[in-house]
């Protein structure tokens, strides 16, 4: 029985052992579709931007110390 226990998986969606329902493999946006990792549910953009508030040079670092 102890050997059988180590091969069991925990469910990624619920606090229980995996029962093989495959709910974790289904698309969040279209429950009739198997997830194909398109990322639409994560709102993934093709690019990202950052805002730079300022540039600290070597002289600025010396003044701080």
CHARMM internal coordinates of N, CA and C (Angstrom, degrees):
IC EDIT
DIST 1 N 1 CA 1.4563
DIST 1 CA 1 C 1.5318
ANGL 1 N 1 CA 1 C 110.56
DIST 1 C 2 N 1.3368
ANGL 1 CA 1 C 2 N 117.91
DIHE 1 N 1 CA 1 C 2 N -36.08
DIST 2 N 2 CA 1.4629
ANGL 1 C 2 N 2 CA 121.60
DIHE 1 CA 1 C 2 N 2 CA -179.63
DIST 2 CA 2 C 1.5250
ANGL 2 N 2 CA 2 C 110.97
DIHE 1 C 2 N 2 CA 2 C -65.57
DIST 2 C 3 N 1.3442
ANGL 2 CA 2 C 3 N 117.71
DIHE 2 N 2 CA 2 C 3 N -36.26
DIST 3 N 3 CA 1.4578
ANGL 2 C 3 N 3 CA 121.05
DIHE 2 CA 2 C 3 N 3 CA 178.86
DIST 3 CA 3 C 1.5290
ANGL 3 N 3 CA 3 C 110.63
DIHE 2 C 3 N 3 CA 3 C -67.83
DIST 3 C 4 N 1.3240
ANGL 3 CA 3 C 4 N 117.39
DIHE 3 N 3 CA 3 C 4 N -37.94
DIST 4 N 4 CA 1.4528
ANGL 3 C 4 N 4 CA 122.28
DIHE 3 CA 3 C 4 N 4 CA 179.32
DIST 4 CA 4 C 1.5298
ANGL 4 N 4 CA 4 C 111.13
DIHE 3 C 4 N 4 CA 4 C -64.48
DIST 4 C 5 N 1.3032
ANGL 4 CA 4 C 5 N 118.06
DIHE 4 N 4 CA 4 C 5 N -34.37
DIST 5 N 5 CA 1.4688
ANGL 4 C 5 N 5 CA 123.97
DIHE 4 CA 4 C 5 N 5 CA -177.81
DIST 5 CA 5 C 1.5273
ANGL 5 N 5 CA 5 C 111.63
DIHE 4 C 5 N 5 CA 5 C -64.16
DIST 5 C 6 N 1.3412
ANGL 5 CA 5 C 6 N 118.99
DIHE 5 N 5 CA 5 C 6 N -37.03
DIST 6 N 6 CA 1.4566
ANGL 5 C 6 N 6 CA 119.99
DIHE 5 CA 5 C 6 N 6 CA -175.28
DIST 6 CA 6 C 1.5287
ANGL 6 N 6 CA 6 C 113.48
DIHE 5 C 6 N 6 CA 6 C -73.03
DIST 6 C 7 N 1.3277
ANGL 6 CA 6 C 7 N 118.88
DIHE 6 N 6 CA 6 C 7 N -13.81
DIST 7 N 7 CA 1.4582
ANGL 6 C 7 N 7 CA 121.56
DIHE 6 CA 6 C 7 N 7 CA 178.62
DIST 7 CA 7 C 1.5237
ANGL 7 N 7 CA 7 C 113.05
DIHE 6 C 7 N 7 CA 7 C -94.63
DIST 7 C 8 N 1.3061
ANGL 7 CA 7 C 8 N 117.91
DIHE 7 N 7 CA 7 C 8 N -4.41
DIST 8 N 8 CA 1.4581
ANGL 7 C 8 N 8 CA 121.30
DIHE 7 CA 7 C 8 N 8 CA 179.46
DIST 8 CA 8 C 1.5147
ANGL 8 N 8 CA 8 C 110.36
DIHE 7 C 8 N 8 CA 8 C -79.74
DIST 8 C 9 N 1.3214
ANGL 8 CA 8 C 9 N 116.09
DIHE 8 N 8 CA 8 C 9 N 145.60
DIST 9 N 9 CA 1.4594
ANGL 8 C 9 N 9 CA 121.54
DIHE 8 CA 8 C 9 N 9 CA 179.96
DIST 9 CA 9 C 1.5173
ANGL 9 N 9 CA 9 C 110.11
DIHE 8 C 9 N 9 CA 9 C -109.41
DIST 9 C 10 N 1.3136
ANGL 9 CA 9 C 10 N 115.02
DIHE 9 N 9 CA 9 C 10 N 151.31
DIST 10 N 10 CA 1.4596
ANGL 9 C 10 N 10 CA 120.99
DIHE 9 CA 9 C 10 N 10 CA 173.86
DIST 10 CA 10 C 1.5235
ANGL 10 N 10 CA 10 C 108.22
DIHE 9 C 10 N 10 CA 10 C -85.80
DIST 10 C 11 N 1.3130
ANGL 10 CA 10 C 11 N 116.85
DIHE 10 N 10 CA 10 C 11 N 145.56
DIST 11 N 11 CA 1.4636
ANGL 10 C 11 N 11 CA 123.03
DIHE 10 CA 10 C 11 N 11 CA 176.09
DIST 11 CA 11 C 1.5312
ANGL 11 N 11 CA 11 C 108.56
DIHE 10 C 11 N 11 CA 11 C -69.24
DIST 11 C 12 N 1.3293
ANGL 11 CA 11 C 12 N 117.15
DIHE 11 N 11 CA 11 C 12 N 137.21
DIST 12 N 12 CA 1.4674
ANGL 11 C 12 N 12 CA 120.74
DIHE 11 CA 11 C 12 N 12 CA -179.85
DIST 12 CA 12 C 1.5245
ANGL 12 N 12 CA 12 C 112.16
DIHE 11 C 12 N 12 CA 12 C -83.39
DIST 12 C 13 N 1.3250
ANGL 12 CA 12 C 13 N 117.58
DIHE 12 N 12 CA 12 C 13 N -14.07
DIST 13 N 13 CA 1.4599
ANGL 12 C 13 N 13 CA 120.92
DIHE 12 CA 12 C 13 N 13 CA -178.16
DIST 13 CA 13 C 1.5200
ANGL 13 N 13 CA 13 C 113.52
DIHE 12 C 13 N 13 CA 13 C -103.26
DIST 13 C 14 N 1.3252
ANGL 13 CA 13 C 14 N 116.44
DIHE 13 N 13 CA 13 C 14 N -34.03
DIST 14 N 14 CA 1.4583
ANGL 13 C 14 N 14 CA 120.79
DIHE 13 CA 13 C 14 N 14 CA -174.48
DIST 14 CA 14 C 1.5282
ANGL 14 N 14 CA 14 C 110.13
DIHE 13 C 14 N 14 CA 14 C -126.91
DIST 14 C 15 N 1.2982
ANGL 14 CA 14 C 15 N 116.20
DIHE 14 N 14 CA 14 C 15 N 159.84
DIST 15 N 15 CA 1.4650
ANGL 14 C 15 N 15 CA 121.76
DIHE 14 CA 14 C 15 N 15 CA -179.87
DIST 15 CA 15 C 1.5340
ANGL 15 N 15 CA 15 C 109.11
DIHE 14 C 15 N 15 CA 15 C -83.14
DIST 15 C 16 N 1.3226
ANGL 15 CA 15 C 16 N 115.06
DIHE 15 N 15 CA 15 C 16 N 77.14
DIST 16 N 16 CA 1.4622
ANGL 15 C 16 N 16 CA 121.48
DIHE 15 CA 15 C 16 N 16 CA -179.83
DIST 16 CA 16 C 1.5226
ANGL 16 N 16 CA 16 C 109.19
DIHE 15 C 16 N 16 CA 16 C -164.08
DIST 16 C 17 N 1.3080
ANGL 16 CA 16 C 17 N 115.30
DIHE 16 N 16 CA 16 C 17 N 176.54
DIST 17 N 17 CA 1.4456
ANGL 16 C 17 N 17 CA 121.62
DIHE 16 CA 16 C 17 N 17 CA 173.92
DIST 17 CA 17 C 1.5262
ANGL 17 N 17 CA 17 C 108.96
DIHE 16 C 17 N 17 CA 17 C -75.87
DIST 17 C 18 N 1.3285
ANGL 17 CA 17 C 18 N 118.09
DIHE 17 N 17 CA 17 C 18 N 150.32
DIST 18 N 18 CA 1.4585
ANGL 17 C 18 N 18 CA 121.66
DIHE 17 CA 17 C 18 N 18 CA 177.10
DIST 18 CA 18 C 1.5302
ANGL 18 N 18 CA 18 C 109.03
DIHE 17 C 18 N 18 CA 18 C -63.59
DIST 18 C 19 N 1.3439
ANGL 18 CA 18 C 19 N 115.48
DIHE 18 N 18 CA 18 C 19 N 129.94
DIST 19 N 19 CA 1.4639
ANGL 18 C 19 N 19 CA 120.36
DIHE 18 CA 18 C 19 N 19 CA 178.24
DIST 19 CA 19 C 1.5336
ANGL 19 N 19 CA 19 C 110.98
DIHE 18 C 19 N 19 CA 19 C -109.85
DIST 19 C 20 N 1.3305
ANGL 19 CA 19 C 20 N 116.59
DIHE 19 N 19 CA 19 C 20 N 5.65
DIST 20 N 20 CA 1.4619
ANGL 19 C 20 N 20 CA 120.94
DIHE 19 CA 19 C 20 N 20 CA 177.24
DIST 20 CA 20 C 1.5172
ANGL 20 N 20 CA 20 C 114.44
DIHE 19 C 20 N 20 CA 20 C 75.58
DIST 20 C 21 N 1.3195
ANGL 20 CA 20 C 21 N 118.42
DIHE 20 N 20 CA 20 C 21 N 26.32
DIST 21 N 21 CA 1.4706
ANGL 20 C 21 N 21 CA 121.31
DIHE 20 CA 20 C 21 N 21 CA -177.64
DIST 21 CA 21 C 1.5319
ANGL 21 N 21 CA 21 C 112.27
DIHE 20 C 21 N 21 CA 21 C -74.48
DIST 21 C 22 N 1.3258
ANGL 21 CA 21 C 22 N 117.49
DIHE 21 N 21 CA 21 C 22 N -19.58
DIST 22 N 22 CA 1.4682
ANGL 21 C 22 N 22 CA 124.76
DIHE 21 CA 21 C 22 N 22 CA 179.09
DIST 22 CA 22 C 1.5301
ANGL 22 N 22 CA 22 C 113.73
DIHE 21 C 22 N 22 CA 22 C 67.43
DIST 22 C 23 N 1.3216
ANGL 22 CA 22 C 23 N 118.05
DIHE 22 N 22 CA 22 C 23 N 14.07
DIST 23 N 23 CA 1.4641
ANGL 22 C 23 N 23 CA 121.43
DIHE 22 CA 22 C 23 N 23 CA 177.27
DIST 23 CA 23 C 1.5272
ANGL 23 N 23 CA 23 C 110.64
DIHE 22 C 23 N 23 CA 23 C -61.29
DIST 23 C 24 N 1.3125
ANGL 23 CA 23 C 24 N 116.95
DIHE 23 N 23 CA 23 C 24 N -31.68
DIST 24 N 24 CA 1.4707
ANGL 23 C 24 N 24 CA 121.42
DIHE 23 CA 23 C 24 N 24 CA -179.74
DIST 24 CA 24 C 1.5260
ANGL 24 N 24 CA 24 C 112.08
DIHE 23 C 24 N 24 CA 24 C -70.06
DIST 24 C 25 N 1.3190
ANGL 24 CA 24 C 25 N 118.09
DIHE 24 N 24 CA 24 C 25 N -15.74
DIST 25 N 25 CA 1.4600
ANGL 24 C 25 N 25 CA 121.90
DIHE 24 CA 24 C 25 N 25 CA 179.62
DIST 25 CA 25 C 1.5215
ANGL 25 N 25 CA 25 C 113.00
DIHE 24 C 25 N 25 CA 25 C -93.14
DIST 25 C 26 N 1.3326
ANGL 25 CA 25 C 26 N 117.78
DIHE 25 N 25 CA 25 C 26 N -4.52
DIST 26 N 26 CA 1.4589
ANGL 25 C 26 N 26 CA 121.18
DIHE 25 CA 25 C 26 N 26 CA -175.88
DIST 26 CA 26 C 1.5251
ANGL 26 N 26 CA 26 C 111.60
DIHE 25 C 26 N 26 CA 26 C -89.39
DIST 26 C 27 N 1.3035
ANGL 26 CA 26 C 27 N 116.24
DIHE 26 N 26 CA 26 C 27 N 150.19
DIST 27 N 27 CA 1.4629
ANGL 26 C 27 N 27 CA 123.67
DIHE 26 CA 26 C 27 N 27 CA 179.27
DIST 27 CA 27 C 1.5293
ANGL 27 N 27 CA 27 C 109.96
DIHE 26 C 27 N 27 CA 27 C -66.89
DIST 27 C 28 N 1.3184
ANGL 27 CA 27 C 28 N 117.33
DIHE 27 N 27 CA 27 C 28 N 135.83
DIST 28 N 28 CA 1.4624
ANGL 27 C 28 N 28 CA 121.40
DIHE 27 CA 27 C 28 N 28 CA 178.21
DIST 28 CA 28 C 1.5349
ANGL 28 N 28 CA 28 C 112.20
DIHE 27 C 28 N 28 CA 28 C -72.04
DIST 28 C 29 N 1.3221
ANGL 28 CA 28 C 29 N 116.89
DIHE 28 N 28 CA 28 C 29 N -28.05
DIST 29 N 29 CA 1.4645
ANGL 28 C 29 N 29 CA 120.42
DIHE 28 CA 28 C 29 N 29 CA -177.36
DIST 29 CA 29 C 1.5312
ANGL 29 N 29 CA 29 C 112.44
DIHE 28 C 29 N 29 CA 29 C -89.73
DIST 29 C 30 N 1.3337
ANGL 29 CA 29 C 30 N 117.09
DIHE 29 N 29 CA 29 C 30 N -30.40
DIST 30 N 30 CA 1.4660
ANGL 29 C 30 N 30 CA 122.27
DIHE 29 CA 29 C 30 N 30 CA 179.30
DIST 30 CA 30 C 1.5257
ANGL 30 N 30 CA 30 C 108.08
DIHE 29 C 30 N 30 CA 30 C -133.05
DIST 30 C 31 N 1.3251
ANGL 30 CA 30 C 31 N 118.41
DIHE 30 N 30 CA 30 C 31 N 95.87
DIST 31 N 31 CA 1.4612
ANGL 30 C 31 N 31 CA 121.85
DIHE 30 CA 30 C 31 N 31 CA -175.08
DIST 31 CA 31 C 1.5297
ANGL 31 N 31 CA 31 C 114.63
DIHE 30 C 31 N 31 CA 31 C -62.49
DIST 31 C 32 N 1.3269
ANGL 31 CA 31 C 32 N 118.12
DIHE 31 N 31 CA 31 C 32 N -10.31
DIST 32 N 32 CA 1.4646
ANGL 31 C 32 N 32 CA 121.45
DIHE 31 CA 31 C 32 N 32 CA 177.90
DIST 32 CA 32 C 1.5168
ANGL 32 N 32 CA 32 C 112.28
DIHE 31 C 32 N 32 CA 32 C -90.60
DIST 32 C 33 N 1.3252
ANGL 32 CA 32 C 33 N 117.41
DIHE 32 N 32 CA 32 C 33 N 1.30
DIST 33 N 33 CA 1.4622
ANGL 32 C 33 N 33 CA 122.43
DIHE 32 CA 32 C 33 N 33 CA -174.85
DIST 33 CA 33 C 1.5309
ANGL 33 N 33 CA 33 C 109.91
DIHE 32 C 33 N 33 CA 33 C -118.58
DIST 33 C 34 N 1.3269
ANGL 33 CA 33 C 34 N 115.70
DIHE 33 N 33 CA 33 C 34 N 141.22
DIST 34 N 34 CA 1.4617
ANGL 33 C 34 N 34 CA 120.40
DIHE 33 CA 33 C 34 N 34 CA 173.47
DIST 34 CA 34 C 1.5227
ANGL 34 N 34 CA 34 C 107.92
DIHE 33 C 34 N 34 CA 34 C -77.32
DIST 34 C 35 N 1.3290
ANGL 34 CA 34 C 35 N 117.66
DIHE 34 N 34 CA 34 C 35 N 138.16
DIST 35 N 35 CA 1.4686
ANGL 34 C 35 N 35 CA 122.53
DIHE 34 CA 34 C 35 N 35 CA -178.86
DIST 35 CA 35 C 1.5281
ANGL 35 N 35 CA 35 C 110.34
DIHE 34 C 35 N 35 CA 35 C -58.60
DIST 35 C 36 N 1.3267
ANGL 35 CA 35 C 36 N 116.04
DIHE 35 N 35 CA 35 C 36 N 131.18
DIST 36 N 36 CA 1.4592
ANGL 35 C 36 N 36 CA 120.90
DIHE 35 CA 35 C 36 N 36 CA 176.71
DIST 36 CA 36 C 1.5353
ANGL 36 N 36 CA 36 C 111.16
DIHE 35 C 36 N 36 CA 36 C -116.74
DIST 36 C 37 N 1.3328
ANGL 36 CA 36 C 37 N 116.55
DIHE 36 N 36 CA 36 C 37 N 18.33
DIST 37 N 37 CA 1.4664
ANGL 36 C 37 N 37 CA 123.44
DIHE 36 CA 36 C 37 N 37 CA 177.57
DIST 37 CA 37 C 1.5258
ANGL 37 N 37 CA 37 C 113.09
DIHE 36 C 37 N 37 CA 37 C 58.41
DIST 37 C 38 N 1.3275
ANGL 37 CA 37 C 38 N 117.18
DIHE 37 N 37 CA 37 C 38 N 38.19
DIST 38 N 38 CA 1.4644
ANGL 37 C 38 N 38 CA 120.98
DIHE 37 CA 37 C 38 N 38 CA 179.96
DIST 38 CA 38 C 1.5308
ANGL 38 N 38 CA 38 C 111.52
DIHE 37 C 38 N 38 CA 38 C -71.84
DIST 38 C 39 N 1.3405
ANGL 38 CA 38 C 39 N 117.73
DIHE 38 N 38 CA 38 C 39 N -26.23
DIST 39 N 39 CA 1.4574
ANGL 38 C 39 N 39 CA 121.62
DIHE 38 CA 38 C 39 N 39 CA 177.14
DIST 39 CA 39 C 1.5175
ANGL 39 N 39 CA 39 C 114.64
DIHE 38 C 39 N 39 CA 39 C 86.66
DIST 39 C 40 N 1.3233
ANGL 39 CA 39 C 40 N 118.76
DIHE 39 N 39 CA 39 C 40 N 1.16
DIST 40 N 40 CA 1.4705
ANGL 39 C 40 N 40 CA 120.59
DIHE 39 CA 39 C 40 N 40 CA -178.79
DIST 40 CA 40 C 1.5224
ANGL 40 N 40 CA 40 C 111.71
DIHE 39 C 40 N 40 CA 40 C -62.35
DIST 40 C 41 N 1.3181
ANGL 40 CA 40 C 41 N 117.55
DIHE 40 N 40 CA 40 C 41 N -33.15
DIST 41 N 41 CA 1.4606
ANGL 40 C 41 N 41 CA 120.19
DIHE 40 CA 40 C 41 N 41 CA 179.48
DIST 41 CA 41 C 1.5239
ANGL 41 N 41 CA 41 C 111.29
DIHE 40 C 41 N 41 CA 41 C -72.08
DIST 41 C 42 N 1.3188
ANGL 41 CA 41 C 42 N 117.20
DIHE 41 N 41 CA 41 C 42 N -19.18
DIST 42 N 42 CA 1.4608
ANGL 41 C 42 N 42 CA 122.15
DIHE 41 CA 41 C 42 N 42 CA 179.53
DIST 42 CA 42 C 1.5174
ANGL 42 N 42 CA 42 C 112.05
DIHE 41 C 42 N 42 CA 42 C -94.56
DIST 42 C 43 N 1.3212
ANGL 42 CA 42 C 43 N 117.48
DIHE 42 N 42 CA 42 C 43 N -4.63
DIST 43 N 43 CA 1.4556
ANGL 42 C 43 N 43 CA 123.22
DIHE 42 CA 42 C 43 N 43 CA -178.09
DIST 43 CA 43 C 1.5257
ANGL 43 N 43 CA 43 C 110.96
DIHE 42 C 43 N 43 CA 43 C 55.67
DIST 43 C 44 N 1.3326
ANGL 43 CA 43 C 44 N 115.74
DIHE 43 N 43 CA 43 C 44 N 47.61
DIST 44 N 44 CA 1.4668
ANGL 43 C 44 N 44 CA 121.90
DIHE 43 CA 43 C 44 N 44 CA 179.90
DIST 44 CA 44 C 1.5262
ANGL 44 N 44 CA 44 C 109.22
DIHE 43 C 44 N 44 CA 44 C -75.86
DIST 44 C 45 N 1.3117
ANGL 44 CA 44 C 45 N 115.94
DIHE 44 N 44 CA 44 C 45 N 130.46
DIST 45 N 45 CA 1.4629
ANGL 44 C 45 N 45 CA 121.29
DIHE 44 CA 44 C 45 N 45 CA 178.44
DIST 45 CA 45 C 1.5295
ANGL 45 N 45 CA 45 C 108.98
DIHE 44 C 45 N 45 CA 45 C -97.13
DIST 45 C 46 N 1.3196
ANGL 45 CA 45 C 46 N 116.24
DIHE 45 N 45 CA 45 C 46 N 159.26
DIST 46 N 46 CA 1.4648
ANGL 45 C 46 N 46 CA 120.36
DIHE 45 CA 45 C 46 N 46 CA 178.83
DIST 46 CA 46 C 1.5252
ANGL 46 N 46 CA 46 C 111.53
DIHE 45 C 46 N 46 CA 46 C -75.57
DIST 46 C 47 N 1.3103
ANGL 46 CA 46 C 47 N 117.29
DIHE 46 N 46 CA 46 C 47 N -18.42
DIST 47 N 47 CA 1.4512
ANGL 46 C 47 N 47 CA 120.81
DIHE 46 CA 46 C 47 N 47 CA -179.96
DIST 47 CA 47 C 1.5197
ANGL 47 N 47 CA 47 C 109.09
DIHE 46 C 47 N 47 CA 47 C -145.47
DIST 47 C 48 N 1.2955
ANGL 47 CA 47 C 48 N 116.45
DIHE 47 N 47 CA 47 C 48 N 163.88
DIST 48 N 48 CA 1.4595
ANGL 47 C 48 N 48 CA 121.23
DIHE 47 CA 47 C 48 N 48 CA 178.07
DIST 48 CA 48 C 1.5187
ANGL 48 N 48 CA 48 C 108.48
DIHE 47 C 48 N 48 CA 48 C -131.06
DIST 48 C 49 N 1.3195
ANGL 48 CA 48 C 49 N 116.48
DIHE 48 N 48 CA 48 C 49 N 152.93
DIST 49 N 49 CA 1.4584
ANGL 48 C 49 N 49 CA 121.00
DIHE 48 CA 48 C 49 N 49 CA 177.90
DIST 49 CA 49 C 1.5206
ANGL 49 N 49 CA 49 C 108.87
DIHE 48 C 49 N 49 CA 49 C -126.71
DIST 49 C 50 N 1.3250
ANGL 49 CA 49 C 50 N 114.53
DIHE 49 N 49 CA 49 C 50 N 152.85
DIST 50 N 50 CA 1.4570
ANGL 49 C 50 N 50 CA 120.65
DIHE 49 CA 49 C 50 N 50 CA 174.82
DIST 50 CA 50 C 1.5230
ANGL 50 N 50 CA 50 C 108.01
DIHE 49 C 50 N 50 CA 50 C -130.09
DIST 50 C 51 N 1.3098
ANGL 50 CA 50 C 51 N 116.41
DIHE 50 N 50 CA 50 C 51 N 153.62
DIST 51 N 51 CA 1.4558
ANGL 50 C 51 N 51 CA 121.18
DIHE 50 CA 50 C 51 N 51 CA 177.88
DIST 51 CA 51 C 1.5206
ANGL 51 N 51 CA 51 C 107.75
DIHE 50 C 51 N 51 CA 51 C -106.01
DIST 51 C 52 N 1.3348
ANGL 51 CA 51 C 52 N 116.27
DIHE 51 N 51 CA 51 C 52 N 128.17
DIST 52 N 52 CA 1.4640
ANGL 51 C 52 N 52 CA 121.84
DIHE 51 CA 51 C 52 N 52 CA 178.29
DIST 52 CA 52 C 1.5212
ANGL 52 N 52 CA 52 C 107.79
DIHE 51 C 52 N 52 CA 52 C -100.45
DIST 52 C 53 N 1.3436
ANGL 52 CA 52 C 53 N 115.52
DIHE 52 N 52 CA 52 C 53 N 118.63
DIST 53 N 53 CA 1.4611
ANGL 52 C 53 N 53 CA 120.95
DIHE 52 CA 52 C 53 N 53 CA -179.57
DIST 53 CA 53 C 1.5183
ANGL 53 N 53 CA 53 C 112.37
DIHE 52 C 53 N 53 CA 53 C -81.07
DIST 53 C 54 N 1.3012
ANGL 53 CA 53 C 54 N 117.30
DIHE 53 N 53 CA 53 C 54 N -27.60
DIST 54 N 54 CA 1.4538
ANGL 53 C 54 N 54 CA 120.25
DIHE 53 CA 53 C 54 N 54 CA -178.83
DIST 54 CA 54 C 1.5133
ANGL 54 N 54 CA 54 C 111.09
DIHE 53 C 54 N 54 CA 54 C -177.73
DIST 54 C 55 N 1.3171
ANGL 54 CA 54 C 55 N 115.71
DIHE 54 N 54 CA 54 C 55 N 167.16
DIST 55 N 55 CA 1.4581
ANGL 54 C 55 N 55 CA 121.75
DIHE 54 CA 54 C 55 N 55 CA 179.05
DIST 55 CA 55 C 1.5185
ANGL 55 N 55 CA 55 C 108.04
DIHE 54 C 55 N 55 CA 55 C -118.87
DIST 55 C 56 N 1.3123
ANGL 55 CA 55 C 56 N 116.08
DIHE 55 N 55 CA 55 C 56 N 127.49
DIST 56 N 56 CA 1.4601
ANGL 55 C 56 N 56 CA 121.12
DIHE 55 CA 55 C 56 N 56 CA 178.87
DIST 56 CA 56 C 1.5178
ANGL 56 N 56 CA 56 C 107.86
DIHE 55 C 56 N 56 CA 56 C -101.34
DIST 56 C 57 N 1.3291
ANGL 56 CA 56 C 57 N 115.75
DIHE 56 N 56 CA 56 C 57 N 118.90
DIST 57 N 57 CA 1.4578
ANGL 56 C 57 N 57 CA 121.02
DIHE 56 CA 56 C 57 N 57 CA 179.29
DIST 57 CA 57 C 1.5194
ANGL 57 N 57 CA 57 C 111.17
DIHE 56 C 57 N 57 CA 57 C -94.73
DIST 57 C 58 N 1.3298
ANGL 57 CA 57 C 58 N 116.25
DIHE 57 N 57 CA 57 C 58 N 179.15
DIST 58 N 58 CA 1.4627
ANGL 57 C 58 N 58 CA 121.62
DIHE 57 CA 57 C 58 N 58 CA 179.89
DIST 58 CA 58 C 1.5258
ANGL 58 N 58 CA 58 C 111.36
DIHE 57 C 58 N 58 CA 58 C -60.32
DIST 58 C 59 N 1.3268
ANGL 58 CA 58 C 59 N 118.62
DIHE 58 N 58 CA 58 C 59 N -40.61
DIST 59 N 59 CA 1.4735
ANGL 58 C 59 N 59 CA 122.04
DIHE 58 CA 58 C 59 N 59 CA 179.64
DIST 59 CA 59 C 1.5247
ANGL 59 N 59 CA 59 C 110.94
DIHE 58 C 59 N 59 CA 59 C -62.59
DIST 59 C 60 N 1.3287
ANGL 59 CA 59 C 60 N 117.01
DIHE 59 N 59 CA 59 C 60 N -38.29
DIST 60 N 60 CA 1.4629
ANGL 59 C 60 N 60 CA 121.25
DIHE 59 CA 59 C 60 N 60 CA 179.34
DIST 60 CA 60 C 1.5375
ANGL 60 N 60 CA 60 C 110.88
DIHE 59 C 60 N 60 CA 60 C -65.98
DIST 60 C 61 N 1.3121
ANGL 60 CA 60 C 61 N 116.76
DIHE 60 N 60 CA 60 C 61 N -38.04
DIST 61 N 61 CA 1.4723
ANGL 60 C 61 N 61 CA 120.36
DIHE 60 CA 60 C 61 N 61 CA 179.21
DIST 61 CA 61 C 1.5229
ANGL 61 N 61 CA 61 C 111.36
DIHE 60 C 61 N 61 CA 61 C -65.90
DIST 61 C 62 N 1.3258
ANGL 61 CA 61 C 62 N 117.12
DIHE 61 N 61 CA 61 C 62 N -39.37
DIST 62 N 62 CA 1.4509
ANGL 61 C 62 N 62 CA 121.97
DIHE 61 CA 61 C 62 N 62 CA -179.77
DIST 62 CA 62 C 1.5281
ANGL 62 N 62 CA 62 C 111.14
DIHE 61 C 62 N 62 CA 62 C -65.87
DIST 62 C 63 N 1.3366
ANGL 62 CA 62 C 63 N 116.67
DIHE 62 N 62 CA 62 C 63 N -37.14
DIST 63 N 63 CA 1.4643
ANGL 62 C 63 N 63 CA 121.20
DIHE 62 CA 62 C 63 N 63 CA 179.59
DIST 63 CA 63 C 1.5145
ANGL 63 N 63 CA 63 C 111.34
DIHE 62 C 63 N 63 CA 63 C -67.11
DIST 63 C 64 N 1.3198
ANGL 63 CA 63 C 64 N 117.88
DIHE 63 N 63 CA 63 C 64 N -32.75
DIST 64 N 64 CA 1.4624
ANGL 63 C 64 N 64 CA 122.46
DIHE 63 CA 63 C 64 N 64 CA -178.27
DIST 64 CA 64 C 1.5321
ANGL 64 N 64 CA 64 C 111.23
DIHE 63 C 64 N 64 CA 64 C -72.54
DIST 64 C 65 N 1.3062
ANGL 64 CA 64 C 65 N 118.03
DIHE 64 N 64 CA 64 C 65 N -30.03
DIST 65 N 65 CA 1.4786
ANGL 64 C 65 N 65 CA 121.00
DIHE 64 CA 64 C 65 N 65 CA -178.15
DIST 65 CA 65 C 1.4553
ANGL 65 N 65 CA 65 C 113.06
DIHE 64 C 65 N 65 CA 65 C -84.08
END
COOR INIT
IC SEED 1 N 1 CA 1 C
IC BUILD
